[in-house]
Amino acid sequence: MKNNNQKKEVTHMNQERIKRVIVNMRQEGLSQLLVSSTASLYYLTGLWIDPHERMIALYLEDTGRAELFGNEIFGIQSQEGLPLYTHKDGENPVEELSGHVKAGTLGIDKFWSSKFLISLMELRPDVKPVHGSAPVDRARMLKDAQEIEALRRSSALNDQVVELMISQVKEGAVENQLAAQVNRLYLERGADCEGTQLVCFGPNGADPHHNGDGTVLKSGDSVIFDIFIPFDRYWCDMTRTVFYKEASEEQKKVYELVKQANLTAIERVRPGVYLSELDKTARDIITEGGYGPYFTHRLGHGVGLECHEPPDVGSASEFPLEPGMVFSIEPGIYLPGKFGVRIEDLVLVTETGCEVLNKASKDLRIVE
């Protein structure tokens, strides 16, 4: 069904973004493309549609021709320059679309359901589907001025929330109750929705994606707040780690090592540096400090209309930084059965270096 929380937004084709996608299509050797990702459709058309099990697809040719296909239940209104073709429940959702695509290679984004793709292949055996996410992904990696301001705002709100949450680290605190409080603070500040917030005490912090439970805070625990939500469609994402009442020498050592990895990787951010170099910079510091096996994930990920989107900031990411990219820098050390530490910031690549979007303190903090 239609999402009742869908925002009433002015919708229009963003021609500048369409042009960038077309340039990328030509570089990929694609003359036609299907886009079905909710975030990518919004990026190009201003329409935010959560189709669930139903079909939505934007057909785009490298000539600039664009057509939208979807279920009439979505309540989509026609736009200038974007013909709309609708179907009803019970009808084959691919039938109309199949008559519009050209023979030959057709780029398909990674989110289009296989049930629709298989149906298209049956109706059009002269069409060769290929992986076609790159043209839109590459365009979305480079944020425009409007997107950058939205990301700055969401990160500033996240700074407020994390500081308020650190003030709640006190006797009797419970992981899942603090996680619920994060969501309340987000909603008070205008967040689009609630989310799954990661609040981890002590040994639970050794699981990078521990989902808060009924664990009660105790003296000597590390406390990880990894909190993230969209404001006006654009996500914030930040992690801070503090300690309750006391911190052991090992906890202090691990914290300062993670902080050094975070700061040094951020210092390396500038156009032309490869994403893999950032991962290596942080990983080398942690390895030299004796904790290499306990940094178990990539250094970071792109952030924008989705909390996790390209580019991937990992050891296999052979892609140079460009101005306009926004991604996380989040090294961590996770000691099973003991504790974990992670420090995460979002950074914006600028012409000369980077802008750190998060301002919340990264000093080692022991909360009394």
Summary of the structure (lengths in Angstrom):
residues: 368
radius of gyration: 22.6
end to end distance: 48.7
largest distance: 68.7
contacts: 1240
relative contact order: 0.11
helix: 33%
strand: 25%
